[in-house]
Amino acid sequence: MKTFNFSSWLMPTVAPSRRTKTQFPFKSYLSGMLEKFWQSAAANLAGQMEPQVWQKTDKYGNTYWRAYDPANDSYFSGSEADMRRWIEQRYYA
């Protein structure tokens, strides 16, 4: 006895969208702005003046480091070695 799948007949399969992050530059810009806002807000609310450092991965799988310095309200980005140099210059020079 054959069975009939009514759900596939009523709702045919639609191929998933192949959009990438690069097709929505505004979304990346907005995401970056929100990230900056929350980093700044968290630092100000906590009264924190130490830099905040975190690791990120781009869409190609490359790892890099980002830092926010609430004392100067500035961001820094680079490799692990770049980040170490930046911290040493900022705090040990």
PyMOL CGO cylinders between C-alpha atoms (Angstrom):
from pymol import cmd
from pymol.cgo import CYLINDER

trace = [
    CYLINDER, 0.00, 0.00, 0.00, 1.41, 3.38, -1.04, 0.3, 1, 1, 1, 1, 1, 1,
    CYLINDER, 1.41, 3.38, -1.04, 1.27, 6.33, 1.32, 0.3, 1, 1, 1, 1, 1, 1,
    CYLINDER, 1.27, 6.33, 1.32, 0.89, 9.92, 0.28, 0.3, 1, 1, 1, 1, 1, 1,
    CYLINDER, 0.89, 9.92, 0.28, 2.66, 12.70, 2.13, 0.3, 1, 1, 1, 1, 1, 1,
    CYLINDER, 2.66, 12.70, 2.13, 0.18, 15.57, 2.30, 0.3, 1, 1, 1, 1, 1, 1,
    CYLINDER, 0.18, 15.57, 2.30, 2.60, 17.99, 3.96, 0.3, 1, 1, 1, 1, 1, 1,
    CYLINDER, 2.60, 17.99, 3.96, 5.01, 17.86, 1.00, 0.3, 1, 1, 1, 1, 1, 1,
    CYLINDER, 5.01, 17.86, 1.00, 2.12, 18.35, -1.39, 0.3, 1, 1, 1, 1, 1, 1,
    CYLINDER, 2.12, 18.35, -1.39, 0.74, 21.34, 0.54, 0.3, 1, 1, 1, 1, 1, 1,
    CYLINDER, 0.74, 21.34, 0.54, 4.10, 22.94, 1.28, 0.3, 1, 1, 1, 1, 1, 1,
    CYLINDER, 4.10, 22.94, 1.28, 6.69, 22.14, -1.36, 0.3, 1, 1, 1, 1, 1, 1,
    CYLINDER, 6.69, 22.14, -1.36, 10.32, 22.21, -0.38, 0.3, 1, 1, 1, 1, 1, 1,
    CYLINDER, 10.32, 22.21, -0.38, 11.99, 25.55, -0.98, 0.3, 1, 1, 1, 1, 1, 1,
    CYLINDER, 11.99, 25.55, -0.98, 15.74, 25.78, -1.41, 0.3, 1, 1, 1, 1, 1, 1,
    CYLINDER, 15.74, 25.78, -1.41, 17.40, 27.65, 1.47, 0.3, 1, 1, 1, 1, 1, 1,
    CYLINDER, 17.40, 27.65, 1.47, 18.69, 31.14, 0.82, 0.3, 1, 1, 1, 1, 1, 1,
    CYLINDER, 18.69, 31.14, 0.82, 22.37, 31.41, -0.05, 0.3, 1, 1, 1, 1, 1, 1,
    CYLINDER, 22.37, 31.41, -0.05, 22.84, 34.95, 1.22, 0.3, 1, 1, 1, 1, 1, 1,
    CYLINDER, 22.84, 34.95, 1.22, 26.09, 35.68, 2.98, 0.3, 1, 1, 1, 1, 1, 1,
    CYLINDER, 26.09, 35.68, 2.98, 27.12, 38.30, 5.51, 0.3, 1, 1, 1, 1, 1, 1,
    CYLINDER, 27.12, 38.30, 5.51, 28.74, 40.36, 2.77, 0.3, 1, 1, 1, 1, 1, 1,
    CYLINDER, 28.74, 40.36, 2.77, 25.38, 40.83, 1.06, 0.3, 1, 1, 1, 1, 1, 1,
    CYLINDER, 25.38, 40.83, 1.06, 24.10, 42.69, 4.11, 0.3, 1, 1, 1, 1, 1, 1,
    CYLINDER, 24.10, 42.69, 4.11, 26.75, 45.32, 4.92, 0.3, 1, 1, 1, 1, 1, 1,
    CYLINDER, 26.75, 45.32, 4.92, 24.30, 47.35, 6.98, 0.3, 1, 1, 1, 1, 1, 1,
    CYLINDER, 24.30, 47.35, 6.98, 23.72, 44.36, 9.24, 0.3, 1, 1, 1, 1, 1, 1,
    CYLINDER, 23.72, 44.36, 9.24, 27.47, 44.05, 9.97, 0.3, 1, 1, 1, 1, 1, 1,
    CYLINDER, 27.47, 44.05, 9.97, 27.72, 47.80, 10.53, 0.3, 1, 1, 1, 1, 1, 1,
    CYLINDER, 27.72, 47.80, 10.53, 24.76, 47.77, 12.91, 0.3, 1, 1, 1, 1, 1, 1,
    CYLINDER, 24.76, 47.77, 12.91, 26.17, 44.75, 14.73, 0.3, 1, 1, 1, 1, 1, 1,
    CYLINDER, 26.17, 44.75, 14.73, 29.51, 46.52, 15.17, 0.3, 1, 1, 1, 1, 1, 1,
    CYLINDER, 29.51, 46.52, 15.17, 27.84, 49.67, 16.46, 0.3, 1, 1, 1, 1, 1, 1,
    CYLINDER, 27.84, 49.67, 16.46, 25.77, 47.70, 18.97, 0.3, 1, 1, 1, 1, 1, 1,
    CYLINDER, 25.77, 47.70, 18.97, 28.89, 45.86, 20.12, 0.3, 1, 1, 1, 1, 1, 1,
    CYLINDER, 28.89, 45.86, 20.12, 30.69, 49.18, 20.72, 0.3, 1, 1, 1, 1, 1, 1,
    CYLINDER, 30.69, 49.18, 20.72, 27.69, 50.57, 22.56, 0.3, 1, 1, 1, 1, 1, 1,
    CYLINDER, 27.69, 50.57, 22.56, 27.39, 47.60, 24.92, 0.3, 1, 1, 1, 1, 1, 1,
    CYLINDER, 27.39, 47.60, 24.92, 31.14, 47.49, 25.60, 0.3, 1, 1, 1, 1, 1, 1,
    CYLINDER, 31.14, 47.49, 25.60, 31.14, 51.18, 26.46, 0.3, 1, 1, 1, 1, 1, 1,
    CYLINDER, 31.14, 51.18, 26.46, 27.95, 50.95, 28.54, 0.3, 1, 1, 1, 1, 1, 1,
    CYLINDER, 27.95, 50.95, 28.54, 29.23, 47.97, 30.51, 0.3, 1, 1, 1, 1, 1, 1,
    CYLINDER, 29.23, 47.97, 30.51, 32.53, 49.69, 31.24, 0.3, 1, 1, 1, 1, 1, 1,
    CYLINDER, 32.53, 49.69, 31.24, 30.84, 52.91, 32.34, 0.3, 1, 1, 1, 1, 1, 1,
    CYLINDER, 30.84, 52.91, 32.34, 28.24, 51.23, 34.53, 0.3, 1, 1, 1, 1, 1, 1,
    CYLINDER, 28.24, 51.23, 34.53, 30.82, 49.08, 36.26, 0.3, 1, 1, 1, 1, 1, 1,
    CYLINDER, 30.82, 49.08, 36.26, 33.26, 51.98, 36.62, 0.3, 1, 1, 1, 1, 1, 1,
    CYLINDER, 33.26, 51.98, 36.62, 35.78, 49.73, 34.95, 0.3, 1, 1, 1, 1, 1, 1,
    CYLINDER, 35.78, 49.73, 34.95, 38.84, 51.42, 33.50, 0.3, 1, 1, 1, 1, 1, 1,
    CYLINDER, 38.84, 51.42, 33.50, 40.79, 48.31, 32.51, 0.3, 1, 1, 1, 1, 1, 1,
    CYLINDER, 40.79, 48.31, 32.51, 40.86, 47.26, 28.86, 0.3, 1, 1, 1, 1, 1, 1,
    CYLINDER, 40.86, 47.26, 28.86, 38.50, 44.54, 27.74, 0.3, 1, 1, 1, 1, 1, 1,
    CYLINDER, 38.50, 44.54, 27.74, 40.07, 42.00, 25.38, 0.3, 1, 1, 1, 1, 1, 1,
    CYLINDER, 40.07, 42.00, 25.38, 38.28, 39.29, 23.40, 0.3, 1, 1, 1, 1, 1, 1,
    CYLINDER, 38.28, 39.29, 23.40, 39.00, 36.90, 20.57, 0.3, 1, 1, 1, 1, 1, 1,
    CYLINDER, 39.00, 36.90, 20.57, 37.02, 36.91, 17.32, 0.3, 1, 1, 1, 1, 1, 1,
    CYLINDER, 37.02, 36.91, 17.32, 36.91, 34.79, 14.18, 0.3, 1, 1, 1, 1, 1, 1,
    CYLINDER, 36.91, 34.79, 14.18, 36.14, 36.20, 10.74, 0.3, 1, 1, 1, 1, 1, 1,
    CYLINDER, 36.14, 36.20, 10.74, 34.04, 34.48, 8.09, 0.3, 1, 1, 1, 1, 1, 1,
    CYLINDER, 34.04, 34.48, 8.09, 37.15, 32.77, 6.67, 0.3, 1, 1, 1, 1, 1, 1,
    CYLINDER, 37.15, 32.77, 6.67, 38.04, 31.16, 10.00, 0.3, 1, 1, 1, 1, 1, 1,
    CYLINDER, 38.04, 31.16, 10.00, 40.94, 33.51, 10.79, 0.3, 1, 1, 1, 1, 1, 1,
    CYLINDER, 40.94, 33.51, 10.79, 41.32, 34.38, 14.45, 0.3, 1, 1, 1, 1, 1, 1,
    CYLINDER, 41.32, 34.38, 14.45, 42.10, 37.90, 15.61, 0.3, 1, 1, 1, 1, 1, 1,
    CYLINDER, 42.10, 37.90, 15.61, 41.88, 39.90, 18.80, 0.3, 1, 1, 1, 1, 1, 1,
    CYLINDER, 41.88, 39.90, 18.80, 39.85, 43.01, 19.69, 0.3, 1, 1, 1, 1, 1, 1,
    CYLINDER, 39.85, 43.01, 19.69, 40.23, 45.31, 22.68, 0.3, 1, 1, 1, 1, 1, 1,
    CYLINDER, 40.23, 45.31, 22.68, 38.32, 48.23, 24.10, 0.3, 1, 1, 1, 1, 1, 1,
    CYLINDER, 38.32, 48.23, 24.10, 40.08, 50.79, 26.26, 0.3, 1, 1, 1, 1, 1, 1,
    CYLINDER, 40.08, 50.79, 26.26, 37.49, 52.69, 28.33, 0.3, 1, 1, 1, 1, 1, 1,
    CYLINDER, 37.49, 52.69, 28.33, 40.11, 55.17, 29.55, 0.3, 1, 1, 1, 1, 1, 1,
    CYLINDER, 40.11, 55.17, 29.55, 40.53, 56.50, 25.98, 0.3, 1, 1, 1, 1, 1, 1,
    CYLINDER, 40.53, 56.50, 25.98, 37.20, 55.25, 24.59, 0.3, 1, 1, 1, 1, 1, 1,
    CYLINDER, 37.20, 55.25, 24.59, 39.13, 53.53, 21.79, 0.3, 1, 1, 1, 1, 1, 1,
    CYLINDER, 39.13, 53.53, 21.79, 39.26, 50.14, 20.11, 0.3, 1, 1, 1, 1, 1, 1,
    CYLINDER, 39.26, 50.14, 20.11, 42.24, 48.12, 18.94, 0.3, 1, 1, 1, 1, 1, 1,
    CYLINDER, 42.24, 48.12, 18.94, 42.36, 45.07, 16.70, 0.3, 1, 1, 1, 1, 1, 1,
    CYLINDER, 42.36, 45.07, 16.70, 45.15, 42.75, 15.60, 0.3, 1, 1, 1, 1, 1, 1,
    CYLINDER, 45.15, 42.75, 15.60, 47.00, 39.51, 16.08, 0.3, 1, 1, 1, 1, 1, 1,
    CYLINDER, 47.00, 39.51, 16.08, 47.87, 38.08, 19.48, 0.3, 1, 1, 1, 1, 1, 1,
    CYLINDER, 47.87, 38.08, 19.48, 51.38, 39.55, 19.23, 0.3, 1, 1, 1, 1, 1, 1,
    CYLINDER, 51.38, 39.55, 19.23, 49.95, 42.97, 18.27, 0.3, 1, 1, 1, 1, 1, 1,
    CYLINDER, 49.95, 42.97, 18.27, 47.61, 42.83, 21.23, 0.3, 1, 1, 1, 1, 1, 1,
    CYLINDER, 47.61, 42.83, 21.23, 50.42, 41.97, 23.64, 0.3, 1, 1, 1, 1, 1, 1,
    CYLINDER, 50.42, 41.97, 23.64, 52.51, 44.89, 22.34, 0.3, 1, 1, 1, 1, 1, 1,
    CYLINDER, 52.51, 44.89, 22.34, 49.55, 47.25, 22.65, 0.3, 1, 1, 1, 1, 1, 1,
    CYLINDER, 49.55, 47.25, 22.65, 48.90, 46.20, 26.26, 0.3, 1, 1, 1, 1, 1, 1,
    CYLINDER, 48.90, 46.20, 26.26, 52.58, 46.47, 27.17, 0.3, 1, 1, 1, 1, 1, 1,
    CYLINDER, 52.58, 46.47, 27.17, 52.86, 49.95, 25.64, 0.3, 1, 1, 1, 1, 1, 1,
    CYLINDER, 52.86, 49.95, 25.64, 49.63, 51.09, 27.25, 0.3, 1, 1, 1, 1, 1, 1,
    CYLINDER, 49.63, 51.09, 27.25, 50.28, 49.79, 30.75, 0.3, 1, 1, 1, 1, 1, 1,
    CYLINDER, 50.28, 49.79, 30.75, 53.97, 49.10, 31.17, 0.3, 1, 1, 1, 1, 1, 1,
    CYLINDER, 53.97, 49.10, 31.17, 55.66, 51.93, 29.25, 0.3, 1, 1, 1, 1, 1, 1,
]
cmd.load_cgo(trace, "trace")
